[in-house]
């Protein structure tokens, strides 16, 4: 087998999210203002220290890796770029050791600066961030830092002030769809319009999630349809949610409880996912303002308790009770003068 064939085979076995990761700034599909600004920084050789923040799957790591590939040739990449992720130890010892030694070593035979990428930096301790701020300041001539995080509030103000900040917001369906269709075409996947819409709905602006769920569904089923996508990730189907809302609004307490419990067990559904989908249904149901507000407040309390680790069965009973209170309120509202 030739080297070219080996390389092609390795790329074939990659997860799609890595296989189709953009290699150039021009390949990136969103945040045009950010891409244009960084492109201008690179063109004028004036790249500052960067701080990228925003939700997962919005292109933060892809953007800086595309920048690095544009700045350095494949031969230079390993010696000029240091990438540390959440899987690496990034306590104060690593900052004073590995990062300091990489930043302080000058490039004798290569011009330009080195690049240090600290991915998911919000997991770094405050001590490590405090040690980092001095290194950022001291070795600016020799190195540029790109700090990537999901939560800006977890980065200390001293580090924030030394970087140019860019916020990567969730991607819109219009931005995701062309890339999704490109992957579907390249991988020869059979996908319906409903399936594509379900992928976009589930992702919530996360490109990584779209491609991962697409790959999982394509491997599990012959066709990527709406029901197959939801079934693959264990998300409630729209028909199931319609039935649950119908039971909540019309059936007796014990009957509703048993039916929802049976459905959860049969399909392996989480109450949190059911609650999220029921919440969307509630907004479309015509209810008096007071009744709808009370129901939404009760549902938010149930969600909060679930997040804190409360038992699902007790919270399911609470959800049914909240709907029963609304059912008692509605006739009272209707009969009021």
MIROBA-563799 format. One line per 2 residues: number of its first residue (from 1); for each residue x, y, z of N, C-alpha, C. Coordinates in nm, 3 decimals. Layout:
N
NUM> X:Y:Z:X:Y:Z:X:Y:Z; ... $
END
This chain:
337
1> 0.085:-0.121:0.000:0.000:0.000:0.000:0.088:0.125:0.000; 0.058:0.220:-0.087:0.139:0.343:-0.098:0.108:0.438:0.017 $
3> 0.195:0.540:0.034:0.175:0.640:0.140:0.045:0.716:0.117; 0.016:0.746:-0.012:-0.108:0.820:-0.046:-0.232:0.740:-0.006 $
5> -0.226:0.607:-0.034:-0.340:0.521:0.000:-0.359:0.510:0.151; -0.245:0.502:0.223:-0.251:0.497:0.369:-0.315:0.623:0.425 $
7> -0.274:0.740:0.372:-0.330:0.869:0.415:-0.478:0.878:0.388; -0.518:0.829:0.270:-0.660:0.832:0.232:-0.742:0.742:0.323 $
9> -0.684:0.623:0.355:-0.754:0.527:0.442:-0.771:0.583:0.583; -0.666:0.653:0.633:-0.674:0.713:0.767:-0.781:0.819:0.772 $
11> -0.794:0.898:0.663:-0.895:1.004:0.659:-1.035:0.944:0.652; -1.048:0.827:0.584:-1.177:0.760:0.573:-1.227:0.714:0.709 $
13> -1.135:0.671:0.795:-1.173:0.617:0.926:-1.195:0.726:1.031; -1.167:0.851:0.996:-1.187:0.959:1.091:-1.335:0.982:1.118 $
15> -1.372:1.026:1.240:-1.511:1.073:1.261:-1.539:1.189:1.166; -1.661:1.199:1.120:-1.694:1.302:1.020:-1.663:1.443:1.070 $
17> -1.677:1.465:1.201:-1.656:1.598:1.256:-1.510:1.642:1.239; -1.417:1.544:1.239:-1.275:1.575:1.215:-1.243:1.570:1.066 $
19> -1.307:1.479:0.997:-1.283:1.463:0.853:-1.318:1.589:0.775; -1.424:1.658:0.820:-1.470:1.777:0.748:-1.440:1.906:0.825 $
21> -1.343:1.901:0.916:-1.302:2.023:0.986:-1.232:2.116:0.886; -1.270:2.245:0.880:-1.208:2.337:0.783:-1.058:2.352:0.805 $
23> -0.983:2.358:0.694:-0.837:2.373:0.701:-0.791:2.515:0.672; -0.880:2.598:0.616:-0.844:2.737:0.582:-0.951:2.830:0.637 $
25> -0.913:2.954:0.660:-1.010:3.054:0.707:-1.125:3.070:0.609; -1.095:3.058:0.479:-1.199:3.075:0.376:-1.304:2.965:0.381 $
27> -1.267:2.847:0.440:-1.361:2.734:0.447:-1.460:2.747:0.561; -1.433:2.837:0.656:-1.522:2.853:0.771:-1.653:2.915:0.727 $
29> -1.764:2.867:0.787:-1.897:2.900:0.732:-1.967:3.016:0.802; -1.912:3.063:0.913:-1.988:3.164:0.988:-1.897:3.267:1.051 $
31> -1.958:3.360:1.126:-1.884:3.465:1.197:-1.790:3.540:1.101; -1.849:3.588:0.993:-1.767:3.652:0.887:-1.687:3.771:0.940 $
33> -1.747:3.849:1.031:-1.676:3.966:1.086:-1.549:3.922:1.160; -1.562:3.817:1.241:-1.447:3.767:1.317:-1.340:3.714:1.222 $
35> -1.382:3.634:1.124:-1.288:3.573:1.028:-1.214:3.682:0.950; -1.289:3.783:0.905:-1.228:3.892:0.828:-1.128:3.971:0.913 $
37> -1.165:3.995:1.040:-1.075:4.071:1.130:-0.946:3.993:1.154; -0.959:3.863:1.184:-0.839:3.782:1.210:-0.756:3.768:1.082 $
39> -0.824:3.752:0.969:-0.753:3.745:0.840:-0.670:3.870:0.815; -0.727:3.986:0.853:-0.654:4.114:0.836:-0.535:4.122:0.932 $
41> -0.554:4.072:1.055:-0.443:4.067:1.152:-0.326:3.986:1.094; -0.357:3.869:1.035:-0.254:3.780:0.982:-0.185:3.844:0.862 $
43> -0.267:3.905:0.775:-0.213:3.968:0.652:-0.115:4.080:0.686; -0.149:4.157:0.789:-0.064:4.271:0.827:0.042:4.233:0.931 $
45> 0.048:4.103:0.965:0.145:4.053:1.063:0.130:4.126:1.197; 0.006:4.146:1.240:-0.023:4.218:1.365:-0.115:4.138:1.455 $
47> -0.095:4.005:1.458:-0.185:3.919:1.536:-0.168:3.946:1.685; -0.276:3.985:1.756:-0.266:4.005:1.902:-0.290:3.872:1.975 $
49> -0.284:3.876:2.108:-0.329:3.761:2.186:-0.482:3.753:2.171; -0.535:3.633:2.154:-0.677:3.616:2.124:-0.748:3.543:2.238 $
51> -0.874:3.580:2.259:-0.960:3.509:2.353:-1.092:3.480:2.283; -1.117:3.352:2.254:-1.241:3.310:2.189:-1.332:3.250:2.296 $
53> -1.458:3.295:2.300:-1.552:3.236:2.396:-1.689:3.220:2.331; -1.766:3.126:2.383:-1.899:3.099:2.329:-1.936:2.953:2.348 $
55> -2.059:2.914:2.310:-2.105:2.776:2.330:-2.021:2.675:2.251; -2.031:2.545:2.286:-1.956:2.443:2.211:-2.004:2.431:2.067 $
57> -1.914:2.386:1.979:-1.951:2.357:1.841:-1.977:2.478:1.754; -1.925:2.595:1.792:-1.952:2.717:1.713:-1.831:2.763:1.632 $
59> -1.722:2.684:1.632:-1.610:2.713:1.542:-1.489:2.778:1.605; -1.478:2.777:1.737:-1.366:2.845:1.804:-1.233:2.774:1.774 $
61> -1.228:2.644:1.801:-1.104:2.568:1.778:-1.073:2.560:1.629; -1.176:2.538:1.546:-1.155:2.530:1.401:-1.093:2.660:1.348 $
63> -1.138:2.774:1.402:-1.088:2.903:1.355:-0.939:2.918:1.384; -0.897:2.888:1.507:-0.755:2.908:1.541:-0.667:2.804:1.473 $
65> -0.716:2.681:1.454:-0.637:2.580:1.382:-0.622:2.619:1.235; -0.728:2.677:1.177:-0.720:2.725:1.038:-0.618:2.839:1.028 $
67> -0.617:2.926:1.131:-0.518:3.036:1.136:-0.376:2.980:1.143; -0.358:2.879:1.229:-0.225:2.819:1.247:-0.177:2.754:1.118 $
69> -0.267:2.687:1.047:-0.230:2.623:0.920:-0.198:2.725:0.812; -0.260:2.844:0.825:-0.233:2.952:0.730:-0.100:3.021:0.763 $
71> -0.067:3.027:0.892:0.057:3.094:0.935:0.181:3.007:0.912; 0.167:2.876:0.934:0.284:2.788:0.932:0.267:2.676:0.829 $
73> 0.379:2.635:0.770:0.378:2.521:0.679:0.366:2.392:0.762; 0.327:2.279:0.698:0.314:2.153:0.774:0.443:2.114:0.848 $
75> 0.560:2.146:0.792:0.688:2.114:0.857:0.711:2.199:0.981; 0.665:2.325:0.975:0.685:2.417:1.088:0.586:2.393:1.202 $
77> 0.469:2.337:1.167:0.354:2.333:1.260:0.391:2.279:1.398; 0.456:2.162:1.402:0.483:2.097:1.532:0.578:2.177:1.619 $
79> 0.672:2.252:1.557:0.770:2.327:1.636:0.721:2.468:1.672; 0.620:2.516:1.600:0.573:2.654:1.620:0.441:2.664:1.696 $
81> 0.370:2.552:1.706:0.237:2.555:1.771:0.234:2.457:1.889; 0.191:2.507:2.003:0.168:2.423:2.122:0.019:2.428:2.154 $
83> -0.045:2.312:2.146:-0.190:2.306:2.174:-0.214:2.223:2.299; -0.276:2.283:2.399:-0.312:2.212:2.522:-0.463:2.212:2.537 $
85> -0.520:2.093:2.558:-0.665:2.080:2.569:-0.703:2.045:2.712; -0.833:2.029:2.736:-0.883:1.999:2.871:-0.829:1.866:2.922 $
87> -0.793:1.776:2.828:-0.741:1.645:2.867:-0.599:1.655:2.924; -0.531:1.767:2.894:-0.395:1.786:2.946:-0.400:1.853:3.083 $
89> -0.298:1.824:3.163:-0.288:1.891:3.293:-0.243:2.035:3.269; -0.324:2.131:3.314:-0.287:2.270:3.292:-0.290:2.348:3.423 $
91> -0.236:2.283:3.527:-0.221:2.352:3.655:-0.103:2.445:3.651; -0.070:2.503:3.765:0.038:2.602:3.771:0.174:2.542:3.734 $
93> 0.191:2.411:3.758:0.316:2.343:3.723:0.341:2.341:3.574; 0.233:2.313:3.495:0.246:2.310:3.349:0.271:2.451:3.294 $
95> 0.204:2.551:3.354:0.223:2.690:3.309:0.368:2.733:3.330; 0.423:2.699:3.449:0.561:2.739:3.480:0.664:2.650:3.411 $
97> 0.620:2.532:3.367:0.713:2.438:3.303:0.701:2.439:3.152; 0.606:2.359:3.100:0.592:2.338:2.956:0.562:2.467:2.880 $
99> 0.463:2.546:2.928:0.425:2.668:2.857:0.538:2.771:2.863; 0.600:2.788:2.980:0.708:2.885:2.996:0.828:2.850:2.909 $
101> 0.866:2.722:2.906:0.983:2.682:2.826:0.955:2.697:2.676; 0.832:2.668:2.633:0.796:2.684:2.491:0.795:2.832:2.453 $
103> 0.739:2.915:2.542:0.728:3.059:2.513:0.864:3.129:2.514; 0.952:3.085:2.604:1.080:3.156:2.620:1.185:3.114:2.518 $
105> 1.163:3.000:2.448:1.259:2.954:2.348:1.237:3.028:2.218; 1.339:3.098:2.171:1.326:3.174:2.046:1.350:3.083:1.926 $
107> 1.292:3.121:1.813:1.309:3.045:1.689:1.428:3.104:1.614; 1.537:3.028:1.606:1.660:3.080:1.545:1.650:3.080:1.393 $
109> 1.602:2.968:1.337:1.603:2.953:1.192:1.470:2.990:1.126; 1.369:3.021:1.209:1.238:3.055:1.151:1.199:3.195:1.197 $
111> 1.141:3.272:1.106:1.096:3.406:1.141:0.954:3.399:1.197; 0.912:3.506:1.261:0.775:3.512:1.313:0.767:3.464:1.456 $
113> 0.642:3.452:1.504:0.618:3.416:1.643:0.560:3.275:1.652; 0.570:3.220:1.773:0.508:3.091:1.801:0.362:3.114:1.842 $
115> 0.285:3.006:1.844:0.144:3.015:1.883:0.114:2.911:1.990; 0.057:2.957:2.101:0.014:2.865:2.208:-0.138:2.868:2.216 $
117> -0.201:2.752:2.195:-0.348:2.742:2.199:-0.388:2.672:2.328; -0.463:2.742:2.412:-0.514:2.684:2.537:-0.664:2.662:2.523 $
119> -0.700:2.541:2.483:-0.841:2.510:2.459:-0.910:2.477:2.591; -1.037:2.518:2.602:-1.118:2.498:2.723:-1.043:2.550:2.846 $
121> -0.999:2.675:2.835:-0.917:2.737:2.940:-0.998:2.769:3.066; -1.131:2.762:3.058:-1.212:2.789:3.177:-1.197:2.678:3.281 $
123> -1.128:2.568:3.244:-1.100:2.461:3.340:-0.969:2.485:3.415; -0.895:2.589:3.376:-0.768:2.619:3.443:-0.794:2.682:3.580 $
125> -0.708:2.651:3.675:-0.723:2.708:3.809:-0.686:2.856:3.807; -0.731:2.930:3.908:-0.698:3.072:3.918:-0.548:3.094:3.934 $
127> -0.483:3.004:4.008:-0.338:3.015:4.026:-0.266:3.003:3.892; -0.311:2.905:3.810:-0.250:2.885:3.679:-0.273:3.006:3.590 $
129> -0.394:3.063:3.595:-0.424:3.182:3.514:-0.341:3.303:3.559; -0.320:3.315:3.690:-0.237:3.425:3.740:-0.091:3.411:3.697 $
131> -0.042:3.285:3.694:0.094:3.261:3.647:0.104:3.287:3.497; -0.006:3.260:3.427:-0.009:3.276:3.281:-0.001:3.423:3.239 $
133> -0.064:3.511:3.316:-0.072:3.652:3.274:0.066:3.716:3.262; 0.160:3.676:3.349:0.295:3.730:3.343:0.370:3.679:3.221 $
135> 0.347:3.551:3.186:0.410:3.491:3.068:0.359:3.559:2.941; 0.227:3.585:2.937:0.167:3.654:2.821:0.236:3.788:2.800 $
137> 0.256:3.862:2.909:0.316:3.995:2.903:0.465:3.990:2.865; 0.538:3.897:2.927:0.684:3.892:2.916:0.732:3.846:2.779 $
139> 0.660:3.752:2.717:0.710:3.690:2.594:0.626:3.728:2.471; 0.566:3.845:2.472:0.483:3.889:2.359:0.562:3.897:2.229 $
141> 0.690:3.932:2.237:0.775:3.941:2.118:0.786:3.806:2.049; 0.787:3.702:2.125:0.820:3.569:2.074:0.700:3.478:2.049 $
143> 0.589:3.505:2.121:0.477:3.411:2.117:0.343:3.484:2.124; 0.241:3.422:2.063:0.103:3.471:2.075:0.018:3.361:2.139 $
145> -0.070:3.403:2.226:-0.160:3.309:2.294:-0.299:3.317:2.231; -0.365:3.200:2.219:-0.508:3.197:2.187:-0.577:3.116:2.295 $
147> -0.658:3.185:2.373:-0.728:3.122:2.486:-0.873:3.096:2.444; -0.917:2.972:2.459:-1.052:2.933:2.414:-1.131:2.883:2.534 $
149> -1.253:2.933:2.549:-1.335:2.889:2.663:-1.483:2.897:2.629; -1.565:2.830:2.708:-1.711:2.838:2.694:-1.768:2.950:2.779 $
151> -1.708:2.973:2.896:-1.761:3.072:2.989:-1.657:3.180:3.017; -1.683:3.299:2.968:-1.589:3.410:2.984:-1.569:3.445:3.132 $
153> -1.674:3.429:3.212:-1.668:3.467:3.354:-1.566:3.384:3.432; -1.525:3.268:3.376:-1.428:3.182:3.446:-1.283:3.216:3.410 $
155> -1.265:3.316:3.325:-1.130:3.365:3.293:-1.107:3.492:3.374; -0.995:3.499:3.447:-0.972:3.613:3.537:-0.958:3.743:3.455 $
157> -1.004:3.857:3.509:-0.999:3.984:3.436:-0.859:4.021:3.386; -0.754:3.986:3.462:-0.617:4.020:3.422:-0.578:3.953:3.290 $
159> -0.625:3.829:3.267:-0.597:3.759:3.141:-0.685:3.816:3.030; -0.813:3.843:3.063:-0.905:3.900:2.964:-0.851:4.031:2.906 $
161> -0.797:4.115:2.993:-0.753:4.248:2.949:-0.631:4.243:2.858; -0.558:4.130:2.860:-0.438:4.118:2.777:-0.469:4.058:2.640 $
163> -0.595:4.025:2.617:-0.633:3.959:2.491:-0.740:4.040:2.416; -0.745:4.018:2.286:-0.856:4.071:2.205:-0.966:3.966:2.205 $
165> -1.084:4.004:2.254:-1.192:3.906:2.275:-1.284:3.896:2.153; -1.324:3.774:2.121:-1.422:3.749:2.015:-1.526:3.651:2.068 $
167> -1.654:3.687:2.054:-1.760:3.596:2.098:-1.814:3.518:1.979; -1.815:3.386:1.990:-1.870:3.297:1.887:-2.009:3.255:1.932 $
169> -2.111:3.313:1.869:-2.249:3.280:1.905:-2.295:3.151:1.840; -2.410:3.095:1.884:-2.464:2.973:1.821:-2.489:2.997:1.672 $
171> -2.467:2.896:1.590:-2.485:2.910:1.446:-2.633:2.904:1.411; -2.672:2.979:1.310:-2.812:2.977:1.266:-2.833:2.858:1.172 $
173> -2.959:2.810:1.157:-2.985:2.699:1.064:-2.939:2.730:0.921; -2.950:2.857:0.881:-2.908:2.896:0.745:-2.757:2.878:0.726 $
175> -2.681:2.894:0.834:-2.536:2.876:0.825:-2.497:2.728:0.828; -2.571:2.649:0.906:-2.538:2.507:0.922:-2.579:2.426:0.799 $
177> -2.696:2.459:0.739:-2.754:2.376:0.634:-2.661:2.348:0.515; -2.589:2.449:0.459:-2.500:2.419:0.345:-2.392:2.317:0.380 $
179> -2.335:2.330:0.500:-2.230:2.235:0.542:-2.289:2.096:0.566; -2.408:2.092:0.624:-2.477:1.965:0.648:-2.503:1.894:0.515 $
181> -2.554:1.969:0.416:-2.584:1.910:0.285:-2.455:1.865:0.214; -2.346:1.939:0.237:-2.216:1.901:0.178:-2.170:1.766:0.233 $
183> -2.181:1.747:0.365:-2.140:1.620:0.428:-2.230:1.507:0.381; -2.361:1.532:0.374:-2.457:1.431:0.327:-2.421:1.386:0.186 $
185> -2.386:1.484:0.100:-2.351:1.454:-0.040:-2.220:1.375:-0.047; -2.121:1.417:0.031:-1.989:1.352:0.028:-1.996:1.208:0.080 $
187> -2.081:1.184:0.180:-2.090:1.051:0.242:-2.202:0.966:0.181; -2.270:1.021:0.080:-2.379:0.949:0.010:-2.486:0.900:0.107 $
189> -2.529:0.990:0.195:-2.631:0.958:0.295:-2.769:0.992:0.238; -2.866:0.903:0.261:-3.004:0.930:0.221:-3.074:1.001:0.337 $
191> -3.110:1.129:0.316:-3.171:1.208:0.424:-3.294:1.283:0.373; -3.400:1.280:0.452:-3.522:1.353:0.416:-3.514:1.496:0.470 $
193> -3.601:1.583:0.422:-3.605:1.722:0.471:-3.641:1.724:0.620; -3.731:1.634:0.660:-3.768:1.623:0.802:-3.649:1.583:0.888 $
195> -3.566:1.492:0.834:-3.446:1.448:0.906:-3.348:1.562:0.926; -3.328:1.642:0.819:-3.236:1.757:0.828:-3.288:1.859:0.930 $
197> -3.419:1.882:0.926:-3.479:1.978:1.018:-3.465:1.931:1.163; -3.481:1.799:1.184:-3.466:1.741:1.319:-3.323:1.758:1.369 $
199> -3.226:1.739:1.280:-3.084:1.757:1.316:-3.057:1.900:1.361; -3.112:1.997:1.285:-3.092:2.138:1.318:-3.161:2.174:1.451 $
201> -3.280:2.117:1.472:-3.355:2.145:1.596:-3.280:2.092:1.718; -3.231:1.968:1.706:-3.159:1.905:1.818:-3.028:1.976:1.850 $
203> -2.961:2.026:1.747:-2.827:2.083:1.765:-2.828:2.215:1.840; -2.927:2.299:1.816:-2.932:2.429:1.883:-2.813:2.517:1.851 $
205> -2.768:2.514:1.724:-2.658:2.601:1.683:-2.520:2.540:1.701; -2.513:2.410:1.733:-2.386:2.341:1.756:-2.353:2.255:1.632 $
207> -2.257:2.301:1.551:-2.221:2.231:1.428:-2.167:2.091:1.456; -2.087:2.077:1.561:-2.029:1.948:1.597:-2.139:1.846:1.625 $
209> -2.242:1.890:1.698:-2.353:1.801:1.734:-2.430:1.757:1.609; -2.451:1.851:1.515:-2.523:1.819:1.391:-2.453:1.704:1.318 $
211> -2.321:1.717:1.300:-2.247:1.617:1.222:-2.235:1.485:1.299; -2.217:1.491:1.430:-2.208:1.368:1.509:-2.339:1.289:1.507 $
213> -2.451:1.361:1.524:-2.582:1.293:1.522:-2.613:1.241:1.382; -2.574:1.317:1.279:-2.593:1.271:1.140:-2.517:1.140:1.118 $
215> -2.392:1.133:1.163:-2.312:1.011:1.145:-2.372:0.894:1.221; -2.416:0.918:1.346:-2.476:0.810:1.427:-2.602:0.756:1.361 $
217> -2.687:0.848:1.312:-2.813:0.806:1.251:-2.788:0.733:1.119; -2.691:0.783:1.039:-2.659:0.719:0.911:-2.604:0.578:0.930 $
219> -2.530:0.558:1.042:-2.475:0.425:1.070:-2.584:0.329:1.121; -2.682:0.384:1.192:-2.785:0.299:1.255:-2.902:0.269:1.161 $
221> -2.932:0.360:1.068:-3.050:0.343:0.981:-3.013:0.366:0.835; -3.093:0.311:0.746:-3.068:0.328:0.603:-3.099:0.470:0.557 $
223> -3.195:0.534:0.627:-3.236:0.670:0.587:-3.242:0.759:0.711; -3.197:0.884:0.693:-3.200:0.981:0.803:-3.334:1.054:0.796 $
225> -3.431:1.006:0.875:-3.563:1.070:0.882:-3.579:1.134:1.020; -3.685:1.211:1.035:-3.710:1.280:1.163:-3.719:1.180:1.278 $
227> -3.800:1.075:1.262:-3.819:0.976:1.369:-3.689:0.902:1.399; -3.612:0.870:1.293:-3.485:0.798:1.313:-3.383:0.882:1.389 $
229> -3.379:1.013:1.358:-3.286:1.104:1.428:-3.321:1.110:1.576; -3.449:1.131:1.606:-3.493:1.142:1.746:-3.471:1.010:1.820 $
231> -3.500:0.897:1.753:-3.483:0.765:1.816:-3.336:0.738:1.845; -3.249:0.778:1.752:-3.104:0.751:1.764:-3.045:0.820:1.888 $
233> -3.091:0.941:1.917:-3.036:1.015:2.032:-3.121:1.001:2.158; -3.228:0.920:2.150:-3.314:0.899:2.267:-3.398:1.021:2.301 $
235> -3.431:1.100:2.199:-3.513:1.220:2.221:-3.660:1.185:2.195; -3.754:1.240:2.272:-3.896:1.206:2.249:-3.943:1.247:2.108 $
237> -4.022:1.160:2.046:-4.081:1.193:1.916:-4.194:1.294:1.935; -4.222:1.369:1.828:-4.331:1.469:1.837:-4.465:1.403:1.867 $
239> -4.484:1.283:1.809:-4.611:1.211:1.832:-4.624:1.170:1.979; -4.510:1.131:2.040:-4.511:1.093:2.182:-4.544:1.214:2.270 $
241> -4.486:1.329:2.237:-4.511:1.451:2.315:-4.657:1.494:2.302; -4.712:1.481:2.181:-4.854:1.515:2.158:-4.943:1.427:2.246 $
243> -4.908:1.297:2.253:-4.985:1.204:2.338:-4.973:1.242:2.486; -4.850:1.276:2.530:-4.827:1.311:2.671:-4.908:1.435:2.709 $
245> -4.906:1.537:2.621:-4.982:1.660:2.649:-5.131:1.630:2.655; -5.178:1.542:2.565:-5.319:1.503:2.563:-5.357:1.435:2.696 $
247> -5.270:1.344:2.744:-5.296:1.275:2.872:-5.296:1.375:2.988; -5.201:1.467:2.986:-5.190:1.565:3.095:-5.313:1.654:3.103 $
249> -5.371:1.684:2.987:-5.483:1.778:2.983:-5.620:1.711:3.001; -5.625:1.578:2.983:-5.759:1.517:2.985:-5.774:1.394:3.075 $
251> -5.667:1.316:3.098:-5.681:1.190:3.172:-5.672:1.210:3.324; -5.710:1.106:3.397:-5.701:1.107:3.543:-5.555:1.098:3.585 $
253> -5.528:1.137:3.710:-5.390:1.145:3.759:-5.316:1.011:3.748; -5.375:0.906:3.805:-5.307:0.774:3.809:-5.287:0.718:3.668 $
255> -5.390:0.737:3.583:-5.382:0.688:3.444:-5.268:0.759:3.369; -5.262:0.893:3.384:-5.157:0.972:3.317:-5.019:0.929:3.366 $
257> -5.006:0.914:3.497:-4.877:0.877:3.558:-4.827:0.743:3.502; -4.916:0.645:3.498:-4.878:0.511:3.451:-4.844:0.511:3.302 $
259> -4.922:0.585:3.224:-4.896:0.590:3.078:-4.761:0.654:3.048; -4.731:0.767:3.114:-4.604:0.836:3.089:-4.487:0.750:3.139 $
261> -4.505:0.685:3.253:-4.401:0.598:3.308:-4.372:0.481:3.213; -4.478:0.422:3.158:-4.462:0.311:3.063:-4.389:0.359:2.936 $
263> -4.426:0.478:2.888:-4.363:0.533:2.768:-4.214:0.560:2.792; -4.185:0.618:2.910:-4.044:0.647:2.946:-3.962:0.518:2.950 $
265> -4.019:0.414:3.009:-3.947:0.287:3.022:-3.930:0.220:2.887; -4.035:0.220:2.805:-4.031:0.152:2.674:-3.932:0.218:2.580 $
267> -3.923:0.352:2.585:-3.838:0.424:2.488:-3.712:0.484:2.549; -3.692:0.460:2.679:-3.571:0.510:2.745:-3.560:0.661:2.746 $
269> -3.672:0.729:2.770:-3.673:0.876:2.767:-3.640:0.935:2.904; -3.578:1.052:2.902:-3.550:1.125:3.027:-3.661:1.227:3.050 $
271> -3.702:1.245:3.174:-3.809:1.340:3.205:-3.768:1.482:3.165; -3.637:1.512:3.177:-3.588:1.646:3.141:-3.619:1.678:2.994 $
273> -3.596:1.579:2.904:-3.624:1.599:2.761:-3.774:1.613:2.736; -3.854:1.531:2.807:-4.000:1.539:2.793:-4.047:1.679:2.836 $
275> -3.992:1.726:2.947:-4.030:1.857:3.002:-3.999:1.970:2.904; -3.882:1.962:2.841:-3.841:2.065:2.743:-3.939:2.071:2.626 $
277> -3.976:1.952:2.575:-4.068:1.947:2.460:-4.210:1.987:2.499; -4.254:1.946:2.619:-4.388:1.984:2.667:-4.396:2.135:2.684 $
279> -4.287:2.194:2.730:-4.280:2.340:2.747:-4.310:2.412:2.615; -4.256:2.360:2.504:-4.281:2.421:2.372:-4.429:2.407:2.334 $
281> -4.488:2.294:2.371:-4.630:2.271:2.343:-4.717:2.368:2.422; -4.680:2.391:2.548:-4.759:2.478:2.638:-4.776:2.617:2.578 $
283> -4.671:2.667:2.514:-4.678:2.801:2.454:-4.780:2.809:2.341; -4.809:2.692:2.280:-4.903:2.692:2.167:-5.047:2.664:2.212 $
285> -5.064:2.624:2.338:-5.199:2.594:2.389:-5.265:2.725:2.435; -5.391:2.741:2.400:-5.465:2.861:2.443:-5.513:2.843:2.586 $
287> -5.449:2.915:2.677:-5.485:2.910:2.819:-5.493:3.053:2.872; -5.572:3.075:2.978:-5.572:3.208:3.041:-5.430:3.243:3.088 $
289> -5.399:3.371:3.087:-5.263:3.417:3.120:-5.217:3.368:3.257; -5.306:3.376:3.357:-5.270:3.336:3.493:-5.238:3.186:3.500 $
291> -5.321:3.106:3.430:-5.302:2.961:3.430:-5.171:2.923:3.361; -5.143:2.987:3.246:-5.021:2.955:3.171:-4.896:2.996:3.250 $
293> -4.901:3.113:3.315:-4.787:3.160:3.395:-4.760:3.064:3.510; -4.867:3.023:3.581:-4.853:2.931:3.694:-4.793:2.798:3.649 $
295> -4.836:2.750:3.532:-4.787:2.622:3.478:-4.638:2.632:3.443; -4.599:2.741:3.379:-4.458:2.760:3.340:-4.368:2.772:3.463 $
297> -4.417:2.841:3.565:-4.339:2.854:3.690:-4.321:2.716:3.754; -4.431:2.638:3.759:-4.425:2.502:3.817:-4.327:2.415:3.738 $
299> -4.330:2.425:3.603:-4.239:2.345:3.519:-4.093:2.386:3.538; -4.071:2.515:3.558:-3.933:2.562:3.580:-3.879:2.510:3.714 $
301> -3.969:2.505:3.814:-3.929:2.450:3.945:-3.895:2.301:3.934; -3.974:2.228:3.855:-3.950:2.085:3.836:-3.816:2.064:3.764 $
303> -3.790:2.146:3.663:-3.663:2.136:3.589:-3.544:2.164:3.682; -3.560:2.266:3.767:-3.454:2.302:3.861:-3.426:2.185:3.956 $
305> -3.534:2.123:4.005:-3.516:2.011:4.099:-3.451:1.891:4.029; -3.487:1.868:3.901:-3.424:1.759:3.825:-3.275:1.783:3.808 $
307> -3.239:1.909:3.779:-3.097:1.945:3.762:-3.019:1.927:3.892; -3.089:1.944:4.004:-3.023:1.928:4.135:-3.017:1.781:4.180 $
309> -3.073:1.691:4.096:-3.062:1.547:4.126:-3.184:1.484:4.191; -3.299:1.550:4.185:-3.421:1.493:4.244:-3.467:1.371:4.163 $
311> -3.543:1.281:4.227:-3.592:1.161:4.161:-3.696:1.193:4.053; -3.688:1.122:3.941:-3.777:1.152:3.827:-3.923:1.119:3.856 $
313> -3.948:1.012:3.930:-4.087:0.970:3.954:-4.164:1.075:4.035; -4.098:1.130:4.139:-4.164:1.233:4.220:-4.188:1.359:4.137 $
315> -4.092:1.395:4.050:-4.107:1.516:3.968:-4.212:1.496:3.858; -4.226:1.371:3.810:-4.332:1.341:3.713:-4.468:1.362:3.778 $
317> -4.481:1.319:3.902:-4.607:1.340:3.976:-4.632:1.491:3.992; -4.526:1.567:4.017:-4.538:1.713:4.029:-4.584:1.777:3.899 $
319> -4.533:1.727:3.786:-4.574:1.780:3.654:-4.722:1.755:3.628; -4.767:1.633:3.657:-4.909:1.600:3.637:-4.997:1.685:3.729 $
321> -4.952:1.704:3.854:-5.027:1.786:3.950:-5.039:1.930:3.901; -4.932:1.983:3.841:-4.933:2.121:3.788:-5.039:2.135:3.678 $
323> -5.048:2.035:3.591:-5.149:2.039:3.484:-5.290:2.024:3.541; -5.306:1.945:3.648:-5.438:1.928:3.711:-5.483:2.060:3.775 $
325> -5.389:2.135:3.831:-5.424:2.266:3.888:-5.471:2.361:3.780; -5.408:2.354:3.662:-5.448:2.438:3.549:-5.588:2.398:3.502 $
327> -5.615:2.267:3.499:-5.747:2.218:3.458:-5.856:2.267:3.553; -5.823:2.283:3.680:-5.921:2.335:3.777:-5.940:2.485:3.761 $
329> -5.831:2.554:3.720:-5.836:2.700:3.703:-5.917:2.742:3.582; -5.906:2.664:3.473:-5.965:2.704:3.346:-6.117:2.721:3.355 $
331> -6.193:2.623:3.411:-6.339:2.644:3.423:-6.371:2.765:3.511; -6.290:2.785:3.617:-6.315:2.897:3.706:-6.300:3.029:3.632 $
333> -6.197:3.037:3.546:-6.173:3.157:3.466:-6.289:3.179:3.368; -6.333:3.064:3.309:-6.438:3.075:3.206:-6.569:3.123:3.269 $
335> -6.596:3.079:3.394:-6.723:3.115:3.456:-6.719:3.251:3.526; -6.597:3.308:3.538:-6.586:3.439:3.604:-6.652:3.546:3.521 $
337> -6.715:3.647:3.583:-6.785:3.753:3.507:-6.685:3.843:3.434 $
END
